[in-house]
Amino acid sequence: MFDQLEELVAEYATLEQQLADPSIHADQRKARTLGRRYAELGPVVSAYRDWQRLGADLGAARELAADDESFRAEVGELEQQRAETEDRLRLLLVPKDPNDDKDVIVEVKAGEGGDESALFARDLLRMYLRYAERQGWKTEVLDATESDLGGYKDVTVAVRGRASASDAAPMPWSRLKYEGGVHRVQRVPETESQGRIHTSAAGVLVFPEAEDVDVEIDPNDLRIDVYRSSGPGGQSVNTTDSAVRITHVPTGVVVSCQNEKSQLQNKETALRILRARLLARAQEEADAEQAAARRSQVRTVDRSERVRTYNFPENRISDHRVGFKAYNLDQVLDGDLDAVIQALVDADSQAQLSGDGG
């Protein structure tokens, strides 16, 4: 199992030397790429060194135990530690999602439930913004359509990860990719006068943000329409045709953006969203064609089925994919998402190890 580990240790040492060279950082994109790989290999190399050290300690303890019984207990303890370290190494060697080092674009869309669904979409957006803040990520609302009561009919936000190559924090896709699907809420709506509990839903779509090198778009394949922006209730936001709708003719993918003040800014933002959608579409098609391709939690989720329920009367959050349940919904909605996301990460890793993820 560990045949490739010496190669990874050598690669790690090479990356360390390269990142120590100031000239590398003149090219920020290259430095970021090297830094991400270095951060990815760090835990693997550390665990492998622990495994080697424990092996040497175990060998020495066994030799001493042959002559002195007092060392036998130490042998058992070292055997357990080495077995635990080996399990950790197996998990670390699970094939990585190639998009795990990418930023993301998150879309939240109101669903069944009218105004209450739009208010829940607002709550989900706030949850992701607060979670991103806890992770040290940067966020930018790209486009939004508000409802009359201050919720969101739909909202699109970009989430960007580490700013420097030396930052070892996880990147947005590696954590937020599990958020895709239908989120259901059970609570008494603000508009409910008789205190009855209602159920409504909002949909969440998560795309790895594509760079220019990931997706090539032929300008001749685009139909671009401009129109006047509108706000809540349909009133005009401005008096110029600054809103932009881009249709990618070959695929039929349509992206609209009206959040920015200028037509050019809206066009650039819409192209960012379009690239992310086209990348996700291409990857979904590749997965469909290759039965052996790796399936992540977000790819196996049926968009028509709920992935999570937020029960306000019981302060309970339930993730139906892995049976996760906790009674700290108020904290989760304030951005404390780590436990529920980690449950999904762990289930995904275990599926890979058991062979169910391929």
N, C-alpha and C positions, 0 to 999 in steps of 0.2 A: 504493500500500500504506500510505503514511504519512498519508493524509488526516485520520485521526482524532487524530493525535498532538498537534496544537496544542490540541485540546479536552482531551486528557488532561493536558497541561502546565498549562492553565488550572485544571482540576479539582484538580491537585496543589497549586497555589498557594493555592486556596481552602481546601483541607483543612489546609494548613500554618497559615493564619490562624486557622481554627476551633480547631485543637488548641492554639494558643498562648493561647486565651481560657480563663482558669481556670474560668469558669462552666460550660463544656462538661463538665468533669470531675466536676461534681456528679452527672451522670447517667452512671454507670460503663458501662452497656450501650451507650449512644450513643457514648461516648468510645472504647470498644473497637471498635465498628463503624467509626468514622471512622479510628481508628488502623490497623486491618487494611487498609482501602482505601489509606491513605497508604503503608503499608509495601509493598503490592502495586504501587503506581504508581512508587515510588522507583527501582527498577532500570530501568524503561522510560524515565522522564524522563532519568535519567543517561545511558543509552545514546543517546537521541535527541540530547541536547546534545553528546555526543562526536561523533556522526555529523555534526551541523551544523558543529562546530568543524573537523573533519577536511576537510569540504567547502570551508570558507573557506580553510584552509591549502593545500589542493590547488589551488584556483583561483589563489592567489598564487604558488605554486611553478611552475605552468605558465607564468604570465606571465614570471617570472624566467628560466625555462629557455629561453624563446624568444631571450633575449639572452646567456645564460650556460650553457654545457653542464654545468657543475658541479652545477646544480640538477636535472638530468634523473634522476639516481639517487634524489633525494629525492621526485620525482614518483611514481616506481614504488613506493617504500615507502609513501607516503601513500595511493596507490590501493589497495594491499593492506590497509592498516589500515582504510580506509573500507569496503571490501568485507567484511572480518571483522566490523566493527561493525554493518553492515547485516544480516548473517546473525544476529548476536546479537539485533538488534531484531526480526527475523522470529520468532525463537523466543519472545521475550518477548511478542509480540502474539498467540501461539496462544491461542485461547479457553480461559479458565480453568474448571476444575471449580467449580461454584457451592458445593460443600461444602469446598473447600480450606481455608477459614478456620475449620473446625469442630473441636471435640474429638472423641474417638472412644471407642467401647466395643469391646474386643477379647475374643473368646471363644476359648479353646483347649480342644479336646475330644480325648480319647484315642480312637484308632481301632483298626485291626487290630494285634494284638500284645500284648493283655492288659496285664499289669503293666509290661512294658517300654515299651509305648506311653504309659502313664500317667507313667512316669518321663521320657520324652521330652517329654511335654506340660509337665512341670515345668521342663525345660531351656529350652523355648521361652518359657515365661512369664518366666523369669529373664532371657533374652536381651532380651525387650521391655522389662522393667523397667530393665535396665542401659542400653539404648539411650535410653529416655526420660530417664534420669538425665543422660546425656551431652548431650541436647538441652535440658536445663533444664525438662523437663515434669514435672508432678505426676501421681502414679499412686495409684489406690485400688482394692484388691481388693474387688469388690462381692459376689461369691459364689464358693464353691469346694466341690467334693466330692473329698476326698482318697482315695487308694487305700491299701491295707494297707501298702505299702512306702514311703509318703511321696511318691508321685507325685500326679497330679491326673487323676481321671476327666473332670472339666471344671472350668474356672475362668474367671471373667469379671472383667475389670479395666477401669476407666475411666482414660483418659489425657487430661489437661488441658494446654493449651498456655500461651501467654504470659499473664502476670498483669496486665500494664499495656498501655495503648494504644500506648506508645512503643516497645515491644519488637518488633523486626523479625524475630525468629526464626520459622522455618516452623511452621505449626500441625500437629497430629498427623495429621489426615486426609490432608494433602497428601503425606505420606511413608508412612504405615502402610496406606493403602488398597491398596497392592500386595501386602500380606501374605496376603490372603485366598486360601484353597485348601488342598490336601492337601500336607503336608510329610512327607517320607520320611526315615528315619534308617537307616543301616547301621553296626552296631557289635556288639561282644560285650556282651551284657546282663550286668548285675550278677548275675542269677540263673543265668547259664550257667557250668557247672562245667568244660566241656570246651574252652572257648575258641573256640567256633564263632561266626561272624558271623551275626547275625540282621537281618532287615529288618522294620521296623514303621512305622506312620504315625500322625500326629495331624492333625486338621483345625483351621484357623484361620478365624474369621469376624470381619470388621471392619465396624462400622457407624458412620456419623457420628452423634454424639450429638445428639438432637433437643431443641430448646428447646420450651417450651410453645406458642410461636407457630407452630412448624413442624408440630406434630401435635395436633389436637384429639381428645380421647378422651371419649366420652359415658360417664359412670359407669354408665348403664343397660346398656351393652354389655359390662360386665365381670362375670365370675363369679369370686368370690374365695373360695378354700378355705384353711383353716389346718390345720396338722398339727404333729406333734412333730419337732423337728430331730434329725438323726442324723449321726454322724461316721464315721470309718474303721471298716470292719468292721460297721457297722450299730449300734454302741452309741449310746445316747442321749446327746446333748450337754446337754440340759436337761430339766426335767420339765414345761415348759409348752408349749402349742401356739403357738410363736412363728414357725414357718416359714410362709411364704405362697406360694400358687400362684395366679396370676392368668391367667384365660383370656379372651382378647378374642373374644367369641362370633362377631361377623360374619366374622372372618378365620380363626379357629381357632388363632391364635398363643397359645402357652402359655409363661409365664415363672414360674420358681420361684426363691425366695431364702430362705436359712436362715442366712446368715452373721452377721447382726446379732443382738443380744441381745433386742430387743423386736419384737413383731409390727408395730408402726407403722413402725419403721425398715426392716424387711424389705419392707413394702408399698411404701414410698417408693422403695426401691432397685429393686424389681421393676418399678415404673411407669417409672423411668428407662430400664431395659433394654427394656421394652415399647415406649416411644416411639421408641427408636432402631431397633428391628426394624420397626415400622410405617412409619417414614420410609424405610428401605431398601427395604421391600416396595413402597411407592408409587412410588419412583423406578425400581425394576426394571420395574414394570408400565408406567410412562411410556416407558421406553427400548424395551420390547417393542412398544409401539404406534407409536412414531416411529422408523422405520428410519434417519432422518437424525440422530437424537439422538447426542450424543457418547458414544463407548464408551471407558471407561477400562480399564486392564489388569485391574483386579479384577472388572469387570463381564463381561469376555469369558472369564474363566477358568471352565472346566468343573470343578465341585467334585469330580467323580469322578476327575479326572486330577491327578497330582502336579505341583506348581509348582516344588518345590525339593527337592534331596537333600543330606543331611548325612552325608558318608562319613568316619567316625572313623578307620579304619585308614590312610587316605591324607591325613587332615587337610584334606579337600577339601569345598568347598561349590559346588553347581551350581544355577543357576536356569535351568530348562528353557524358559522363555518367551522369553528373549533370548540364550540361549547363554552366559550369564555363568559363569565358572569361576575359583575362587581357592583357594589352598592355605593359608588362614589360618583354618580352621574354629574353632580354639580362641579366636581373637580375636573372630570374629563372634559366637560364643555368649556372649562377655563383653560384647556390646553394640556391637561395631564393625561396624554394619550399613550405614554410609554408602555404601560402594562398590557393594554389590549393589543397594541401593535407587536410587542415582543411575543405574545402568545401566537400570533400569526406567523412571525418570523420563525419561531421554534417549530411550529407544525410544518412549515414549508421545508425546513432543513431535515426534519425527520422523514418526510415523504421522499426526499431525495435519497436519503440513506437506505430506506427500505425498498427503493426502486419504484415507488408509486409516482414519483415526480417526472418520470420520463415517458 
